[in-house]
Amino acid sequence: MNIITPTADGSNTLYNETIGEHYHSKHGALQESKHVFIDAGLKFASTDQTEISILEIGFGTGLNFILSFDYCDANNINLNYTSIEAFPLTTEVIEQTGYSAYVPEVIWADFISNYPEALKAPQKLTSLCTLEIPYTTLAEYRSDQKFDLIYYDAFSVQHQPEMWSDEIIAHACSFLKPGGTFVTYAITGKLKRAIKACGFTIEKLPGAPGKREMLRAIKG
Ligand SMILES: C[S@@+](CC[C@H](N)C(=O)[O-])C[C@H]1O[C@@H](n2cnc3c(N)ncnc32)[C@H](O)[C@@H]1O
């Protein structure tokens, strides 16, 4: 069961009763998504690029996706977005988040009308945007595709430690191109060691409100 819950910046998140955790920071869902994934991830990795492929771990409500879609659309960047999700939300729950307020109407409409089919096969939302949401766990995900950018947005290590093991981090990183970027809201010594062991250079950046630091890493 997921319960809609307001966060400190006025945007909503969901509380997942089974996992015992929120989908986003209680200090602000929207500001966390913008800070970690759009500003530190997408803006950084798409500088001087006309196209970008993103692999997200944990599609959830689609907040990171709609903000990425809006940014790429406004900047004429071709977006190829793949987001692994083991427990997809219903369209009704996603609509209850109120996230339609954060992007132009047409972006929201393109997203919500294609969401159910994107769980089954890649969908072309516009001439510039393709969305695919493989309905599987990260551990079972297989692909020959390599991505420019990974948004690692799993539930926290306290609530889902298996999503932060060295093996699963290496598995996720195997889908990144050399020179590709990995961003996540979390930063621990264990995570830094796991990422370095995969041949990455790591950067500690200021975290979103409520977190001192976040991690950005570049694949060697
Ligand atoms: C922190 S939430 C992601 C929030 C999301 N990016 C958003 O913007 O709403 C973590 C997500 O990972 C999904 N998840 C949990 N276990 C998973 C697994 N083994 N493989 C892939 N996704 C998983 C959850 O269902 C949830 O949607």
The ligand as a Tripos MOL2 file, in Angstrom:
@<TRIPOS>MOLECULE
LIG
   27    29     1     0     0
SMALL
NO_CHARGES

@<TRIPOS>ATOM
      1 C1         13.0700    5.4630   -4.2720 C.3       1 LIG1
      2 S1         11.8190    4.7560   -5.2910 S.3       1 LIG1
      3 C2         12.0790    5.4920   -6.8740 C.3       1 LIG1
      4 C3         11.4600    6.8450   -7.0670 C.3       1 LIG1
      5 C4         11.2960    7.1970   -8.4950 C.3       1 LIG1
      6 N1         12.5360    7.3600   -9.2210 N.3       1 LIG1
      7 C5         10.3830    8.3910   -8.6310 C.2       1 LIG1
      8 O1         10.8130    9.4110   -9.2210 O.co2     1 LIG1
      9 O2          9.2480    8.2820   -8.1710 O.co2     1 LIG1
     10 C6         12.4990    3.1220   -5.5820 C.3       1 LIG1
     11 C7         11.7950    2.3530   -6.6730 C.3       1 LIG1
     12 O3         12.4930    1.1250   -6.9130 O.3       1 LIG1
     13 C8         11.5390    0.0980   -7.1550 C.3       1 LIG1
     14 N2         12.1720   -1.2010   -6.8580 N.ar      1 LIG1
     15 C9         12.1980   -1.8740   -5.6850 C.ar      1 LIG1
     16 N3         12.9220   -3.0030   -5.8050 N.ar      1 LIG1
     17 C10        13.3790   -3.0430   -7.0730 C.ar      1 LIG1
     18 C11        14.1900   -3.9630   -7.7980 C.ar      1 LIG1
     19 N4         14.6740   -5.0660   -7.2150 N.pl3     1 LIG1
     20 N5         14.4490   -3.7110   -9.0980 N.ar      1 LIG1
     21 C12        13.9520   -2.5710   -9.6850 C.ar      1 LIG1
     22 N6         13.1760   -1.6640   -9.0410 N.ar      1 LIG1
     23 C13        12.8970   -1.8920   -7.7510 C.ar      1 LIG1
     24 C14        10.3990    0.4490   -6.2290 C.3       1 LIG1
     25 O4          9.2000   -0.1850   -6.6170 O.3       1 LIG1
     26 C15        10.3540    1.9660   -6.3590 C.3       1 LIG1
     27 O5          9.5130    2.3600   -7.4120 O.3       1 LIG1
@<TRIPOS>BOND
     1     1     2 1
     2     2     3 1
     3     2    10 1
     4     3     4 1
     5     4     5 1
     6     5     6 1
     7     5     7 1
     8     7     8 2
     9     7     9 1
    10    10    11 1
    11    11    12 1
    12    11    26 1
    13    12    13 1
    14    13    14 1
    15    13    24 1
    16    14    15 ar
    17    14    23 ar
    18    15    16 ar
    19    16    17 ar
    20    17    18 ar
    21    17    23 ar
    22    18    19 1
    23    18    20 ar
    24    20    21 ar
    25    21    22 ar
    26    22    23 ar
    27    24    25 1
    28    24    26 1
    29    26    27 1
@<TRIPOS>SUBSTRUCTURE
     1 LIG1         1 GROUP 0 **** ****
